[in-house]
Amino acid sequence: MESLALNQAIAGFYSGKRVLVTGHTGFKGAWLARWLQLLGAEVSGLALTPSYSPNLFELVDLPQGMASHIGDIRDASLVQRIVGESKPELVLHLAAQPLVRRSYRDPLETFGSNVMGTAHVLEACRLADSVRAVVVVTSDKCYENREWIWGYREVDPMGGADPYSASKGCTELVTAAYRRSFFSAEGCAGLASARAGNVIGGGDWSEDRLVPDMIRGISADQEILIRNPASTRPWQHVLEPLAGYLQLGMRLHAEPIRYGEGWNFGPSDGDTMPVRLLAERFVEAIGKGRLKLGTPDPSAPHEAKLLALDCRKAREFLGWAPRLDAAACVRLTAEWYQAHLLAPGTEQATLDRQIRDYQALLV
């Protein structure tokens, strides 16, 4: 596998493979499902109805060319039925309640989806003879955040001060327990987890996220409030961690014991930046927008101020590394939204071109 360019290896591996993506109607899930379609995979999906309109799932006509199932992973019998019917060789589990501030409003939904929903997916995979590899996607927020400057490593303890972060730490513990109990014997399927940073990219309309909030403000010609301008995050374009998930799935399928662990997929150290700087760069790239820098509200729900990932393990053992610097991440994100705002109907072509251009960098 090392003798081939990575893009050729990924294309060759996923072509014709049966892959189930949970959360395929969401932002990251839609990008991943579309990439798999372009690779020639036989894609199935299980997710809730899209929460926003417009949404990437519909704008790129994702249901065409895949078996799209609308349902809730909190329904264990439904999950088991879909896994049984689709007979996937690989399962990429992205379905989740993904928002910190929403988790304060509805912690039971957050824990139900992120913890028990993951348990339902893993139990269905355990019972399915077809499954050879499972990648559970969690978050950089799964770590016990000490608000320090160093990147968190895969061996650092799980934690979480808010329901969302705690649910992701719990998801990691559930995944580790299933791996040790049911996915560790010779001949078993491989089970790994993937922890990514803050992703940006075209087609995200989630609430209380920086780029979607800016796009809503730009579209309405309103001033854009930046809530916590000094908070630092590991920003990366959505294609970067998705490439990591695809590489991990490929390796896990071939060597389930060796690669059945937790893995970080974050940006280069120099591309971790404050919210304010990313907002300023995005407004400059898209050519419009008025920012208003807020001050921390002591009564607002707690959100981490410092967060970074140490990704040396993925670099050394998976051959994964970020291909895009911060400027490219912002440029590609702005480019997609410009296509949506100025040339409706070109969203899928823009997304497909960005995927193919990025894949060509995987050498």
Secondary structure, 3 states (H helix, E strand, C coil): CCCCCHHHHHHHHHCCCEEEEECCCCHHHHHHHHHHHHCCCEEEEEECCCCCCCCHHHHCCCCCCCEEEECCCCCHHHHHHHHHHHCCCEEEECCCCCCHHHHHHCHHHHHHHHHHHHHHHHHHHHHCCCCCEEEEECCHHHECCCCCCCCECCCCCECCCCHHHHHHHHHHHHHHHHHHHHCCCCCCCEEEEEEECEEECCCCCCCCCHHHHHHHHHHCCCEEEECCCCCEEEEEECHHHHHHHHHHHHHHHHCHHHHCCEEEECCCHHHEEEHHHHHHHHHHHHCCCEEEECCCCCCCCCCCCCCCECCHHHHHHCCCCCCCCHHHHHHHHHHHHHHHHHCCCCHHHHHHHHHHHHHCCCC
